[in-house]
Amino acid sequence: MSNTTPPPSLTHLDHQGQAQMVDVSEKAITARSAIAVGQVRMSLQTLEAIESGNAPKGDVIGTARIAGIMAAKQTALLIPLCHPLPLRKVEVQITPDPALPGYQIQAEVKIKAETGVEMEALTAVSVAALTLYDMAKALEKSMVIENIHLVSKIGGKSGEYRKDA
């Protein structure tokens, strides 16, 4: 059985296969949003120490939340072909999950622009998780950062995306 549908083209490559920043100058400015999630798995003892405020470096969750927000704003400096964007909202939630045990991290990013904010949401979650690890590594070095992924995005030519549960 042959596939007659041509493979999708990669927008970040020019006709010679060289990396390029996509030209979004002709796109309409529209409302766009993205939500990404991830988690940091740790021992229940480490989770309890963080929750009780007994981490050696101080406010683990507050610092990780601010780091995630700052990271979203700096995505274009971290990911080579991302556009610098005027973000309208960045919200990072870090929720304890004793069943994991560890923390669930979610970032929501909103904008009115010519391009989406999936990378900003993913960057916010990634850096929040890394900061949480850094702030708590004195308690446990075996923590695992995992399952970082896009949950949803709204807006743009490709429309709406929601990850299946």
C-alpha positions as CSV (number, residue, x, y, z in Angstrom):
1,M,0.0,0.0,0.0
2,S,1.5,3.3,-1.1
3,N,1.0,6.6,0.7
4,T,-0.1,9.3,-1.7
5,T,-0.1,12.1,0.8
6,P,3.2,14.1,0.7
7,P,5.0,14.4,4.0
8,P,4.6,17.7,5.8
9,S,7.4,20.2,5.1
10,L,9.5,21.6,8.0
11,T,8.9,25.3,8.3
12,H,12.3,26.0,9.9
13,L,14.2,24.8,6.8
14,D,14.8,26.7,3.6
15,H,14.7,25.2,0.1
16,Q,18.4,24.1,0.7
17,G,17.7,22.4,4.0
18,Q,19.3,25.2,6.0
19,A,17.8,26.3,9.4
20,Q,15.9,29.6,9.2
21,M,13.6,31.7,11.3
22,V,10.1,31.5,9.8
23,D,8.8,34.7,8.3
24,V,5.5,35.5,10.1
25,S,5.3,39.1,8.8
26,E,2.3,38.3,6.6
27,K,0.3,36.4,9.3
28,A,-2.6,38.0,11.0
29,I,-2.3,39.0,14.7
30,T,-4.7,36.7,16.6
31,A,-5.2,35.6,20.2
32,R,-3.2,32.4,20.9
33,S,-2.6,30.4,24.0
34,A,-0.8,27.2,25.1
35,I,-0.7,25.0,28.1
36,A,2.2,22.7,29.0
37,V,2.7,20.3,31.9
38,G,5.4,18.2,33.5
39,Q,6.3,16.7,36.8
40,V,9.1,16.3,39.3
41,R,9.2,12.9,41.0
42,M,10.9,12.6,44.4
43,S,10.7,10.7,47.7
44,L,7.8,11.4,50.0
45,Q,10.3,12.6,52.6
46,T,11.7,15.2,50.2
47,L,8.1,16.4,49.3
48,E,7.3,16.7,52.9
49,A,10.4,18.7,53.6
50,I,9.7,21.1,50.8
51,E,6.0,21.5,51.9
52,S,7.0,22.2,55.5
53,G,9.5,24.9,54.4
54,N,12.6,22.9,55.5
55,A,14.6,23.0,52.2
56,P,18.1,24.4,52.8
57,K,17.9,26.9,49.9
58,G,14.6,28.5,51.0
59,D,11.3,28.9,49.2
60,V,11.6,26.1,46.6
61,I,8.1,26.5,45.0
62,G,8.1,30.3,44.9
63,T,11.5,30.4,43.3
64,A,10.6,27.7,40.8
65,R,7.4,29.6,39.8
66,I,9.3,32.8,39.2
67,A,12.0,31.0,37.2
68,G,9.3,29.5,35.0
69,I,7.7,32.9,34.3
70,M,11.1,34.4,33.6
71,A,12.0,31.5,31.3
72,A,8.8,31.9,29.2
73,K,9.8,35.6,28.7
74,Q,13.3,34.5,27.6
75,T,12.4,31.6,25.2
76,A,13.6,33.4,22.1
77,L,17.1,33.7,23.7
78,L,17.2,30.0,24.6
79,I,15.6,28.3,21.5
80,P,17.5,29.5,18.4
81,L,14.6,29.9,15.9
82,C,11.9,31.2,18.2
83,H,10.5,34.7,17.7
84,P,10.8,37.2,20.5
85,L,7.2,37.7,21.6
86,P,5.2,40.3,23.7
87,L,3.6,37.8,26.1
88,R,0.3,38.9,27.7
89,K,0.0,36.2,30.4
90,V,2.4,33.7,31.9
91,E,1.0,31.6,34.7
92,V,3.0,28.8,36.4
93,Q,1.3,26.5,38.9
94,I,3.3,24.0,40.9
95,T,1.1,21.6,42.9
96,P,2.2,19.0,45.4
97,D,1.1,15.4,44.4
98,P,1.6,12.9,47.3
99,A,0.5,10.1,45.0
100,L,3.5,10.7,42.7
101,P,5.2,11.7,45.1
102,G,6.4,15.0,43.8
103,Y,5.0,18.1,42.1
104,Q,2.8,18.7,39.0
105,I,3.8,21.7,37.0
106,Q,1.6,23.6,34.6
107,A,2.3,26.7,32.6
108,E,-0.3,28.7,30.6
109,V,0.9,31.4,28.2
110,K,-1.3,33.8,26.2
111,I,-0.5,36.3,23.5
112,K,-1.9,38.4,20.6
113,A,0.6,37.9,17.8
114,E,1.4,36.3,14.5
115,T,2.8,33.1,16.0
116,G,2.0,30.7,18.8
117,V,3.4,30.3,22.3
118,E,3.8,26.5,22.6
119,M,7.6,26.8,23.1
120,E,7.1,29.5,25.8
121,A,4.8,27.2,27.8
122,L,7.1,24.2,27.4
123,T,10.1,26.3,28.4
124,A,8.3,27.7,31.5
125,V,7.6,24.1,32.7
126,S,11.1,22.9,31.9
127,V,12.9,25.7,33.8
128,A,10.4,25.6,36.7
129,A,11.2,21.9,37.0
130,L,14.9,22.4,36.8
131,T,14.8,25.2,39.4
132,L,12.7,23.0,41.7
133,Y,15.4,20.3,41.3
134,D,18.2,22.8,42.0
135,M,16.5,24.2,45.0
136,A,15.9,20.8,46.5
137,K,18.9,18.8,45.4
138,A,20.5,19.0,48.8
139,L,17.6,16.9,50.0
140,E,17.6,14.4,47.2
141,K,19.7,14.1,44.1
142,S,17.7,11.2,42.6
143,M,14.6,13.4,41.8
144,V,13.3,12.8,38.2
145,I,12.0,15.5,35.9
146,E,9.6,13.8,33.5
147,N,6.6,13.9,31.2
148,I,7.0,17.5,29.9
149,H,4.5,18.0,27.1
150,L,2.0,20.3,25.4
151,V,-1.5,19.7,26.6
152,S,-3.3,22.3,24.4
153,K,-2.9,25.2,22.1
154,I,-5.4,27.6,20.6
155,G,-5.1,29.9,17.6
156,G,-3.2,30.1,14.4
157,K,-3.4,28.4,11.1
158,S,-3.3,24.9,12.5
159,G,-6.2,25.7,14.8
160,E,-6.9,24.0,18.2
161,Y,-4.9,21.1,19.6
162,R,-5.7,19.1,22.7
163,K,-3.7,16.1,23.8
164,D,-5.8,13.0,24.2
165,A,-6.1,11.9,27.8
